[in-house]
Amino acid sequence: MNVYKTDKIRNVVMLGHGGAGKTSLVEAMAYLTGITTRMGNVADGTTISDYDQEEQKRKFSLSTSVVPVICKDTKINVLDAPGYFDFVGEAEEAAVAADGAVILVNGKSDIEVGTMKAWSLCDKNNLPRILFVSNMDFDHANFAKVVDELKELYGTKITPVQIPIRENDKFVGYVDVVKKTACRFADKGTVKDCPVPDDLADQLDDYYNTLMEAVAETDEELMDRFFEGDEFTAEEIIGALKTSVADGSIVPVLAGCSLNLQGVNELMADIVGYLPDPSMRELTGTDLKNDGEFAANYDEKKAEKSAFIFKSIVDPFIGKYSLLKVASGVITSDDTLYSADLESEVRVSKLYVFQGSKPLEVKELHAGDIGAIGKLDCATGDTLSTKAAPVRYAKPEFSVPYTYKRYVAKNKGDDDKISSALAKLAQEDMTLRAVNDAENRQSLIYGMGDQHLDIIASKLLTKYKVEIDLEKPKVAFRETLRKNSDVDSKYKKQSGGHGQYGHVKMKFEPSGDLETPYVFEQIVVGGAVPKNYFPAVEKGIQDSVVKGPLAGYPVVGVKAVLYDGSYHPVDSSEMAFKTAASQAFKKGFMEASPVLLEPIASMKVTVPDKFTGDVMGDLNKRRGRVLGMNPDHHGNTIVEADVPMSELYGYSTQLRSMTGGAGDFSYEFARYEQAPADVQEKEVKARAEENAE
């Protein structure tokens, strides 16, 4: 592939609701620009960007892929990001590398949750955007309705620059609002001029006036002319659009149908014409040598070379590739770069640009371009620069995974293989976590939702040939006591020769500190128990609190007091007193009204106002206590509640079902509270059955 300079590069992320047609649009762009010789489609699993086996099987995107397409003399690095919510981490990675976005909106439906989430992601990353209303060839597709809904959501910045022409429920052309001309589609995305249909004249006037107002607001001189009734030239409108789209004050709306190649050429032309090149995007990092700010601004003339890794690909077949965006300077295939994160230099033997799954070798990458380096030890978010001028850019923030399940190897002996495979998948997927829960003797996997975890399990099988079962995780209960007890415990054993003798009298009571397993005191007088056996008694208590007598959970909040006992001058030993103390603990604990404590999560649920009642009702069913409701001033309510951790299993799926995917939640461990009697009875019984197996 040819080398492109910064002003001839556009980095664009495709965003939108799942099923809006992002992958099909990328396929159409690849076909029209000659990358492919025939149109692939999602249903057949033949698209250039959905190349993973799981994507082809499930018929939707799971990870971000890069497809560079050439429009005239400009390279558009298209980042095709998944639209399904479980794979938001992939979209977040792509947004970090992009300089602009195309948000696809389904023309045959209302504005979907994925559209709004895509808009929010653009806001978070300060990305200028173009809206592309897709599926305009479908029956009941309604461009005007979509535009009205978008304006209701996002205000006057929504500016249609096209009006689709439909005849007999077919999409046959469009009216260019800027030039007030019309075109009909011909073969392979080409167009031919035609008159503006009479039935669209009023709509054209309406959209044109909206455009003129938006353009006038970009410049005082234009505003004065607008009020004086002057008409702007097409060149003035296009110039104003270029400035205003880049700063986000105008969001143009186009229409098309990817499967029929309609409107795709026009979209690519507007990406080149309106969205900014990388030099227009500021990027600052830390100058590690001088401990000051480093302003990259994607300036290829700077001597300092720097780039950041925004995504990692780890595949058992093609190896590991680090996808990077060059931030300053020009990186060549024989460079030696420095990783401040690894504190070591790395040799660049080959540079690549990815075309879907296909790495193409290039000699150099200019500032702003996207490429890849193979076999680096670097992680996503790491910075590459030079040792003479070391730089570090801020690491991107990713969504936190809150859905988790226990995983169990189907085949004995696969545990190490599974851990290794999960570590590789976690290098690719920044929203995947694998955790070893030693306390409950279980391995946990965290993701963005149940579907995410199911696909991880499927990838383990198809890519790494290891199989796991996903199960409901055990909850980390605790045990404590509520009352006092006084026990006398004697351990005596005679089996020829020296015997074993240990005798303790102990009191047990709540310590009042649920953060500490136990507190040990001794108030023995008169040498009833020699001092040298006190550590053995405490060791007996220490070992006992690891696995409580009620249900085998760790014990907290117990005060153990040794106040009397006896010993044998020959048969007594540390082991005997340790055993006697352990027996005393079990007896004393069970006589002091033992209870289970359950972990409580402090939770925040953000939902559109209309779903607040449903969410609160569901939280009540989960034994949650709603503590407050606060508006976020964006049409949402933040519900704050304390909820038992045991009741959060499956919450992600339930929340999406209740809110159509619009709800988000987060939580963190808050404290332990006494479990209700029915919960305790059920858990004690379950643990007894488990231990009996």
Beta strands, then each sheet from edge to edge (+ up, - down):
strand 1: 9-16
strand 2: 65-71
strand 3: 74-80
strand 4: 100-106
strand 5: 129-134
strand 6: 158-160
strand 7: 162-167
strand 8: 170-176
strand 9: 181-185
strand 10: 191-194
strand 11: 251-255
strand 12: 284-287
strand 13: 292-295
strand 14: 306-315
strand 15: 319-328
strand 16: 330-332
strand 17: 336-339
strand 18: 344-347
strand 19: 351-355
strand 20: 358-362
strand 21: 364-366
strand 22: 370-374
strand 23: 383-385
strand 24: 391-393
strand 25: 403-409
strand 26: 433-437
strand 27: 442-447
strand 28: 468-471
strand 29: 478-481
strand 30: 485-493
strand 31: 500-510
strand 32: 518-522
strand 33: 558-566
strand 34: 594-608
strand 35: 625-631
strand 36: 636-644
strand 37: 664-674
sheet 1: 2+ 3- 1- 4- 5- 11- 6-
sheet 2: 7+ 8- 9+ 10-
sheet 3: 13+ 12- 24+
sheet 4: 18+ 17- 23+ 14- 15+ 22-
sheet 5: 16+ 21-
sheet 6: 19+ 20-
sheet 7: 26+ 27- 25+ 28-
sheet 8: 29+ 34- 36+ 35-
sheet 9: 29+ 34- 37+
sheet 10: 30+ 31- 33+ 32+
end
